Amino acid sequence: MSNNIEFVDVIDLDASMRAADVDKFLDEHESDLPEDCFLFEMAKQSRVALRKGNIDEMVPIDEFQWCGTSSGFTYEFLVKYVCPKIKGRVEVVFNWEGGERSGFICVDGVVHECDVEIVLKPR
């Protein structure tokens, strides 16, 4: 998919990352990340942990975003490099420019890409 991601629907989120991993991604790739990226939200807490010498402290992912400018271009980076550092469970649907949807389930760093179906069930 070559377009950008307009927004992310979070189905399930109970995950975190090591403070050292968050800081490394931001130090090495900050200018390459999409404009709305969950790593930016984790920066302050990870840097506080690192100042205290707690490199292995787990920083919660409170909001999973990966959208806006550069999000389509960096999607593969998310799946290949960022997700393997995630502990816990993330289930998300990516809503791409042009109306396409894709999704994945990430459990302890293992990503399972998913087809997305929208189903209406009678009440």
Backbone as a printed PyTorch tensor [residue, N CA C, xyz], in Angstrom:
tensor([[[  0.8490,  -1.1770,   0.0000],
         [  0.0000,   0.0000,   0.0000],
         [  0.8900,   1.2330,   0.0000]],

        [[  0.6590,   2.0880,  -0.9440],
         [  1.5490,   3.2400,  -1.0800],
         [  0.9860,   4.5130,  -0.4580]],

        [[ -0.3040,   4.5450,  -0.1690],
         [ -0.8910,   5.7230,   0.4510],
         [ -0.5220,   5.7870,   1.9250]],

        [[ -0.9080,   6.8710,   2.5390],
         [ -0.7110,   7.0010,   3.9790],
         [ -1.9170,   6.4470,   4.7320]],

        [[ -1.7240,   6.2370,   6.0060],
         [ -2.7800,   5.7710,   6.8750],
         [ -3.4810,   7.0090,   7.4390]],

        [[ -4.7950,   7.0720,   7.2770],
         [ -5.5520,   8.2260,   7.7690],
         [ -5.7950,   8.1400,   9.2660]],

        [[ -6.1740,   6.9600,   9.7550],
         [ -6.3820,   6.7800,  11.1860],
         [ -6.3170,   5.2990,  11.5270]],

        [[ -6.1530,   5.0340,  12.8090],
         [ -6.0320,   3.6680,  13.3120],
         [ -7.1830,   3.4090,  14.2850]],

        [[ -7.8650,   2.2930,  14.0790],
         [ -8.8720,   1.8370,  15.0360],
         [ -8.2130,   0.7930,  15.9260]],

        [[ -8.2270,   1.0430,  17.2140],
         [ -7.6340,   0.1010,  18.1680],
         [ -8.7390,  -0.8290,  18.6620]],

        [[ -8.5270,  -2.1230,  18.4510],
         [ -9.4820,  -3.1330,  18.8930],
         [ -9.1180,  -3.5990,  20.3060]],

        [[ -7.8240,  -3.8500,  20.5200],
         [ -7.3400,  -4.2950,  21.8270],
         [ -5.9290,  -3.7570,  22.0110]],

        [[ -5.6380,  -3.2340,  23.1890],
         [ -4.3120,  -2.6850,  23.4630],
         [ -3.9700,  -2.8990,  24.9280]],

        [[ -3.0390,  -3.7950,  25.1550],
         [ -2.4930,  -4.0480,  26.4840],
         [ -1.0290,  -4.4040,  26.2620]],

        [[ -0.2170,  -3.3640,  26.0200],
         [  1.1580,  -3.6010,  25.5840],
         [  2.0990,  -2.5270,  26.1100]],

        [[  3.3740,  -2.8440,  26.0360],
         [  4.4090,  -1.9170,  26.4780],
         [  5.6980,  -2.2160,  25.7180]],

        [[  6.6660,  -1.3120,  25.9020],
         [  7.9920,  -1.4790,  25.3080],
         [  9.0410,  -1.0680,  26.3310]],

        [[ 10.2300,  -1.6370,  26.2210],
         [ 11.3450,  -1.2440,  27.0820],
         [ 11.7000,   0.2150,  26.8050]],

        [[ 11.9990,   0.9520,  27.8500],
         [ 12.3810,   2.3620,  27.7220],
         [ 13.5610,   2.5250,  26.7710]],

        [[ 14.5370,   1.6340,  26.8500],
         [ 15.7160,   1.7280,  25.9860],
         [ 15.3570,   1.5600,  24.5150]],

        [[ 14.3890,   0.6980,  24.2150],
         [ 13.9800,   0.4950,  22.8230],
         [ 13.2470,   1.7180,  22.2770]],

        [[ 12.3670,   2.2860,  23.0860],
         [ 11.6510,   3.5010,  22.6620],
         [ 12.6510,   4.6030,  22.3640]],

        [[ 13.5860,   4.8080,  23.2760],
         [ 14.5730,   5.8680,  23.1140],
         [ 15.4490,   5.6320,  21.8820]],

        [[ 15.8300,   4.3980,  21.6390],
         [ 16.6710,   4.0830,  20.4780],
         [ 15.9400,   4.3950,  19.1710]],

        [[ 14.6720,   3.9840,  19.0690],
         [ 13.9100,   4.2810,  17.8520],
         [ 13.8010,   5.7850,  17.6290]],

        [[ 13.5480,   6.5280,  18.6920],
         [ 13.4170,   7.9760,  18.5550],
         [ 14.7490,   8.6280,  18.2060]],

        [[ 15.8240,   8.1940,  18.8330],
         [ 17.1370,   8.7700,  18.5290],
         [ 17.5770,   8.4900,  17.1030]],

        [[ 17.3280,   7.2830,  16.6340],
         [ 17.8420,   6.8820,  15.3220],
         [ 16.8810,   7.1470,  14.1670]],

        [[ 15.5750,   7.2700,  14.4520],
         [ 14.6020,   7.3330,  13.3560],
         [ 13.5440,   8.4220,  13.5040]],

        [[ 13.6910,   9.3230,  14.4500],
         [ 12.6340,  10.3000,  14.7250],
         [ 12.1710,  11.0540,  13.4820]],

        [[ 13.1020,  11.4830,  12.6570],
         [ 12.7220,  12.2680,  11.4720],
         [ 12.0620,  11.4120,  10.3930]],

        [[ 12.1580,  10.0890,  10.5090],
         [ 11.5720,   9.1870,   9.5160],
         [ 10.2140,   8.6430,   9.9350]],

        [[  9.8200,   8.8710,  11.1780],
         [  8.5710,   8.3100,  11.6820],
         [  7.3740,   9.1280,  11.2000]],

        [[  6.1860,   8.5150,  11.1490],
         [  5.0050,   9.2720,  10.7260],
         [  4.6850,  10.3880,  11.7110]],

        [[  3.9420,  11.3720,  11.2330],
         [  3.6660,  12.5450,  12.0750],
         [  2.8770,  12.2050,  13.3280]],

        [[  2.0260,  11.2020,  13.2800],
         [  1.2740,  10.7750,  14.4590],
         [  1.7080,   9.3560,  14.7820]],

        [[  2.6110,   9.2380,  15.7500],
         [  3.2610,   7.9680,  16.0510],
         [  3.2610,   7.7320,  17.5530]],

        [[  2.8420,   6.5570,  17.9750],
         [  2.7360,   6.2580,  19.4060],
         [  4.0720,   6.3800,  20.1390]],

        [[  5.1890,   6.2330,  19.4390],
         [  6.4980,   6.3500,  20.0930],
         [  6.7180,   7.7610,  20.6430]],

        [[  6.2000,   8.7690,  19.9560],
         [  6.3430,  10.1480,  20.4440],
         [  5.6490,  10.3170,  21.7880]],

        [[  4.5020,   9.6470,  21.9560],
         [  3.7480,   9.7330,  23.2070],
         [  4.4820,   9.0560,  24.3640]],

        [[  5.3520,   8.1260,  24.0380],
         [  6.0700,   7.3650,  25.0550],
         [  7.4130,   7.9990,  25.4240]],

        [[  7.8300,   9.0100,  24.6880],
         [  9.1760,   9.5740,  24.8270],
         [  9.4810,  10.0830,  26.2290]],

        [[  8.5890,  10.8730,  26.7880],
         [  8.8680,  11.4810,  28.0880],
         [  9.0800,  10.4170,  29.1600]],

        [[  8.1730,   9.4580,  29.2280],
         [  8.2630,   8.4270,  30.2580],
         [  9.5110,   7.5590,  30.0590]],

        [[  9.8650,   7.2750,  28.8090],
         [ 11.0520,   6.4480,  28.5770],
         [ 12.3240,   7.2010,  28.9540]],

        [[ 12.3800,   8.4820,  28.6820],
         [ 13.5760,   9.2540,  29.0130],
         [ 13.7310,   9.4430,  30.5190]],

        [[ 12.6200,   9.5620,  31.2370],
         [ 12.6810,   9.6320,  32.7010],
         [ 13.2530,   8.3270,  33.2380]],

        [[ 12.7840,   7.2010,  32.7210],
         [ 13.2860,   5.8990,  33.1590],
         [ 14.7810,   5.7680,  32.8790]],

        [[ 15.2110,   6.2250,  31.7190],
         [ 16.6240,   6.1160,  31.3630],
         [ 17.4970,   7.0020,  32.2420]],

        [[ 17.0120,   8.1950,  32.5820],
         [ 17.7800,   9.0780,  33.4790],
         [ 17.9780,   8.4330,  34.8460]],

        [[ 17.0200,   7.6100,  35.2530],
         [ 17.1260,   6.9090,  36.5280],
         [ 17.9320,   5.6140,  36.3890]],

        [[ 18.3790,   5.3040,  35.1800],
         [ 19.1490,   4.0870,  34.9510],
         [ 18.3100,   2.8410,  34.7570]],

        [[ 17.0110,   3.0250,  34.5330],
         [ 16.0890,   1.8930,  34.3870],
         [ 15.8550,   1.5600,  32.9110]],

        [[ 16.8980,   1.0580,  32.2380],
         [ 16.7890,   0.8190,  30.7930],
         [ 15.7640,  -0.2630,  30.4590]],

        [[ 15.5230,  -1.1730,  31.3790],
         [ 14.5760,  -2.2630,  31.1200],
         [ 13.1600,  -1.9520,  31.5970]],

        [[ 12.9490,  -0.7390,  32.1130],
         [ 11.5940,  -0.3860,  32.5560],
         [ 10.6420,  -0.4610,  31.3700]],

        [[  9.4870,  -1.0540,  31.6170],
         [  8.4800,  -1.1820,  30.5720],
         [  7.5930,   0.0640,  30.5600]],

        [[  7.5180,   0.6930,  29.3990],
         [  6.7090,   1.8960,  29.2140],
         [  5.4150,   1.4770,  28.5200]],

        [[  4.2640,   1.7560,  29.1170],
         [  3.0060,   1.3360,  28.5010],
         [  2.7090,   2.0940,  27.2080]],

        [[  2.1180,   1.3810,  26.2860],
         [  1.6000,   2.0100,  25.0670],
         [  0.1590,   2.3730,  25.3860]],

        [[ -0.0710,   3.6450,  25.6590],
         [ -1.4040,   4.0870,  26.0670],
         [ -2.3270,   4.3250,  24.8750]],

        [[ -1.7360,   4.6470,  23.7420],
         [ -2.5040,   4.9710,  22.5450],
         [ -1.6910,   4.5110,  21.3460]],

        [[ -2.2700,   3.6910,  20.4900],
         [ -1.5250,   3.1790,  19.3400],
         [ -1.8890,   3.9830,  18.1060]],

        [[ -0.9650,   4.8170,  17.6710],
         [ -1.1570,   5.6090,  16.4550],
         [  0.0220,   5.3900,  15.5160]],

        [[ -0.2740,   5.3220,  14.2350],
         [  0.7480,   5.2560,  13.1830],
         [  0.0580,   5.7700,  11.9340]],

        [[ -0.0600,   7.1060,  11.8380],
         [ -0.8110,   7.6590,  10.7220],
         [ -0.2730,   9.0320,  10.3350]],

        [[ -0.8070,   9.5500,   9.2350],
         [ -0.3760,  10.8460,   8.7340],
         [  0.7860,  10.7210,   7.7650]],

        [[  1.4480,  11.8240,   7.5430],
         [  2.5590,  11.8850,   6.6020],
         [  3.6060,  10.8200,   6.9280]],

        [[  4.0440,  10.1060,   5.9330],
         [  5.0600,   9.0400,   5.9950],
         [  4.5670,   7.7310,   6.5990]],

        [[  3.3040,   7.6360,   6.9860],
         [  2.8270,   6.4130,   7.6310],
         [  2.7900,   5.2210,   6.6730]],

        [[  2.4210,   5.4530,   5.4380],
         [  2.4120,   4.3590,   4.4700],
         [  3.8150,   3.8910,   4.1360]],

        [[  4.6910,   4.8400,   3.9530],
         [  6.0870,   4.5530,   3.6190],
         [  6.7910,   3.8050,   4.7470]],

        [[  6.4070,   4.0650,   5.9910],
         [  7.0910,   3.4750,   7.1460],
         [  6.3410,   2.2810,   7.7570]],

        [[  5.2520,   1.8720,   7.1420],
         [  4.4760,   0.7490,   7.6760],
         [  5.3420,  -0.5080,   7.8220]],

        [[  6.1370,  -0.8110,   6.8270],
         [  6.9990,  -1.9970,   6.8810],
         [  7.9990,  -1.8930,   8.0380]],

        [[  8.5030,  -0.6910,   8.3000],
         [  9.4030,  -0.4680,   9.4370],
         [  8.6830,  -0.8000,  10.7490]],

        [[  7.4440,  -0.3760,  10.8720],
         [  6.6440,  -0.6820,  12.0580],
         [  6.5570,  -2.1880,  12.2740]],

        [[  6.1930,  -2.9040,  11.2320],
         [  5.9820,  -4.3420,  11.3430],
         [  7.2960,  -5.0940,  11.5740]],

        [[  8.3410,  -4.7230,  10.8440],
         [  9.6070,  -5.4720,  10.9040],
         [ 10.4780,  -5.1420,  12.1120]],

        [[ 10.4680,  -3.8860,  12.5440],
         [ 11.4300,  -3.4580,  13.5560],
         [ 10.8100,  -3.0000,  14.8830]],

        [[  9.6910,  -2.2980,  14.8200],
         [  9.0820,  -1.7850,  16.0550],
         [  8.2710,  -2.8790,  16.7540]],

        [[  7.3930,  -3.5240,  16.0280],
         [  6.5270,  -4.5280,  16.6480],
         [  7.2860,  -5.6530,  17.3620]],

        [[  8.4100,  -6.1380,  16.8440],
         [  9.1220,  -7.1820,  17.5810],
         [  9.5930,  -6.7530,  18.9740]],

        [[  9.6060,  -5.4740,  19.2470],
         [ 10.0090,  -4.9670,  20.5610],
         [  8.8240,  -4.7710,  21.5020]],

        [[  7.6180,  -5.0120,  21.0110],
         [  6.4050,  -4.8220,  21.8180],
         [  6.1300,  -6.0750,  22.6340]],

        [[  5.8510,  -5.8800,  23.9150],
         [  5.4290,  -6.9630,  24.7990],
         [  3.9550,  -6.7590,  25.0980]],

        [[  3.1850,  -7.8230,  25.0240],
         [  1.7520,  -7.7170,  25.2490],
         [  0.9930,  -7.8960,  23.9520]],

        [[ -0.2070,  -7.3430,  23.9090],
         [ -1.1070,  -7.5670,  22.7700],
         [ -1.5880,  -6.2490,  22.1810]],

        [[ -1.5350,  -6.1880,  20.8440],
         [ -2.0520,  -5.0500,  20.0840],
         [ -2.8990,  -5.6070,  18.9400]],

        [[ -4.1360,  -5.1540,  18.8450],
         [ -4.9930,  -5.4870,  17.7060],
         [ -5.4720,  -4.1640,  17.1140]],

        [[ -5.1130,  -3.9160,  15.8590],
         [ -5.4450,  -2.6340,  15.2410],
         [ -5.9060,  -2.8120,  13.7990]],

        [[ -6.7080,  -1.8440,  13.3590],
         [ -7.1290,  -1.7390,  11.9650],
         [ -6.6030,  -0.4190,  11.4380]],

        [[ -5.9060,  -0.4830,  10.3120],
         [ -5.3710,   0.7130,   9.6650],
         [ -6.3180,   1.1290,   8.5510]],

        [[ -6.7460,   2.3770,   8.5850],
         [ -7.6410,   2.9350,   7.5840],
         [ -6.8060,   3.8030,   6.6490]],

        [[ -6.5920,   3.3020,   5.4320],
         [ -5.6980,   3.9260,   4.4680],
         [ -6.4230,   4.9620,   3.6290]],

        [[ -5.6720,   5.9340,   3.1360],
         [ -6.2250,   6.8750,   2.1660],
         [ -6.7710,   6.0550,   1.0040]],

        [[ -7.8970,   6.4400,   0.4820],
         [ -8.5020,   5.6970,  -0.6110],
         [ -9.4920,   4.6480,  -0.1470]],

        [[ -9.6280,   4.4590,   1.1860],
         [-10.6540,   3.5840,   1.7090],
         [-10.2550,   2.1590,   2.0200]],

        [[ -9.0410,   1.7440,   1.7000],
         [ -8.6240,   0.3840,   2.0280],
         [ -8.3890,   0.2430,   3.5280]],

        [[ -8.5350,  -0.9940,   3.9960],
         [ -8.2560,  -1.2920,   5.3970],
         [ -7.3430,  -2.5080,   5.4740]],

        [[ -6.4870,  -2.4870,   6.4570],
         [ -5.6720,  -3.6560,   6.7830],
         [ -5.5550,  -3.6900,   8.2960]],

        [[ -5.0650,  -4.7740,   8.8180],
         [ -4.9250,  -4.8490,  10.2590],
         [ -3.8830,  -5.8620,  10.6560]],

        [[ -3.5480,  -5.8220,  11.9280],
         [ -2.6990,  -6.8710,  12.4610],
         [ -2.9730,  -7.1010,  13.9280]],

        [[ -2.5670,  -8.2800,  14.3460],
         [ -2.5500,  -8.6420,  15.7550],
         [ -1.0860,  -8.8970,  16.0830]],

        [[ -0.5940,  -8.2090,  17.0890],
         [  0.7830,  -8.3850,  17.5420],
         [  0.7320,  -8.8990,  18.9690]],

        [[  1.3260, -10.0670,  19.1880],
         [  1.3700, -10.6610,  20.5210],
         [  2.8330, -10.9370,  20.8580]],

        [[  3.3160, -10.2480,  21.8790],
         [  4.7080, -10.3990,  22.3250],
         [  5.6970, -10.3500,  21.1640]],

        [[  5.4990,  -9.3640,  20.2970],
         [  6.4440,  -9.1120,  19.2200],
         [  6.2130,  -9.8740,  17.9360]],

        [[  5.2740, -10.7920,  17.9270],
         [  4.9770, -11.5760,  16.7250],
         [  3.7440, -10.9770,  16.0510]],

        [[  3.9080, -10.5840,  14.7900],
         [  2.8330,  -9.9120,  14.0590],
         [  2.1200, -10.9000,  13.1460]],

        [[  0.7920, -10.8620,  13.2230],
         [ -0.0550, -11.6390,  12.3170],
         [ -0.8900, -10.6280,  11.5340]],

        [[ -0.5530, -10.4420,  10.2660],
         [ -1.3210,  -9.5030,   9.4510],
         [ -2.6760, -10.1320,   9.1520]],

        [[ -3.7100,  -9.2970,   9.1230],
         [ -5.0790,  -9.7860,   9.0230],
         [ -5.8460,  -9.0820,   7.9130]],

        [[ -6.7770,  -9.8060,   7.3300],
         [ -7.7790,  -9.1930,   6.4770],
         [ -8.8000,  -8.5490,   7.4040]],

        [[ -9.4390,  -7.5040,   6.9400],
         [-10.4270,  -6.8050,   7.7540],
         [-11.7950,  -6.9720,   7.1130]],

        [[-12.7550,  -7.4260,   7.9020],
         [-14.1360,  -7.5450,   7.4630],
         [-15.0090,  -6.7390,   8.4100]],

        [[-15.9460,  -6.0260,   7.8410],
         [-16.9190,  -5.3060,   8.6590],
         [-18.2370,  -6.0680,   8.5230]],

        [[-18.7680,  -6.4410,   9.6620],
         [-19.9600,  -7.2630,   9.6670],
         [-21.0380,  -6.5960,  10.5000]],

        [[-22.2230,  -6.5230,   9.9540],
         [-23.3840,  -6.0590,  10.7080],
         [-24.1980,  -7.2780,  11.1000]],

        [[-24.5690,  -7.3300,  12.3840],
         [-25.3770,  -8.4380,  12.8640],
         [-26.7110,  -7.8640,  13.3450]],

        [[-27.8140,  -8.4650,  12.9270],
         [-29.1090,  -7.9650,  13.3890],
         [-29.2060,  -8.0430,  14.9120]],

        [[-29.9210,  -7.0880,  15.4580],
         [-30.1230,  -7.0640,  16.9210],
         [-31.1820,  -8.0400,  17.3440]]])
